[in-house]
Amino acid sequence: ILMLLYMVGVANTQNFTEYERSKLISFIEDGDEALEGRLNIELRKMKVKEAAEIAKLRKELDELKKTSNREVQTLKSESSKLKSELQVLMEKDDGLASVDPDNKESIKRYLSNAYKRCKFDLMPLYSAYDRLTARFDEKLIDECVLEVLPYFQAARSAPKTWNLNLVYVPDIPATQANYLGTYTWSQLLGSGSSTKKFKLYGQSSLEQDGFKKRVNISTGHERTQPYHGGHLAPESCYKEKFESGSETYGYNQYPQAGRQQRKWRLYKFTSSGNIEYDEQYYDNGWQTVVEYKFNANTMTWTKI
């Protein structure tokens, strides 16, 4: 409206006297100042309201942080309590309280029971070893654990990238009581035409799932691994013993749907007692991918 009046006034200045012209201009300027004043007041109100809302949000955020910190501390406390209770239960359940530090057989029995619980990895055995060494003489525990599992320190020091997947493999005596019969390699594998013959030993029949030991009739080479549905498991942890007495403990994959046979193993030489690791695949004979040697003194692996 003021602008319109101003435009009308400018357009008709010739019809106004000097006095009328000055009054009109004064009226317009006063209107501009009043409008600007009102705008400034509204702007200040908005700033005050915004500042109040920001202060309120900051206060709420501080309260949330305090609440969050209290909840985190509570969770940490509860977690620590649960871990302590779990530790007590584990020690009570796994027989640690009954271990006699002066009796090697007592220690080995405790470690053997822990090894038998290794269904997915060797963590139960590692945990049992740590609990024993925290209470008793470490040198004695080392002697006992290596009798239970000669590969213990080597396996524990192995890089996580190695596809060992080690678990408990039972010792199955090759006795008449455990004898299941004689089978060809093709029968055990479930394919192929190999007539190489093996004696099979186990605690249950071939058709029942579980670990079995096969012995090569010609060479005496032994290998213990799981069977499923009457045939060798497609992939599994295993132990084997060669004619020389050397042993291996590793993980094996049989050929399946175009997949090559592969194995990752810890190899213990009878003559020297040295332990090595190698990864191999089968292609007209076993081909080595990588090979490492274990140093028992420094607990380290060196590439060969």
Order of alpha helices (4+ residues) and beta strands (2+ residues): alpha-alpha-alpha-alpha-alpha-alpha-beta-alpha-beta-beta-beta-beta-beta-beta-beta-beta-beta-beta
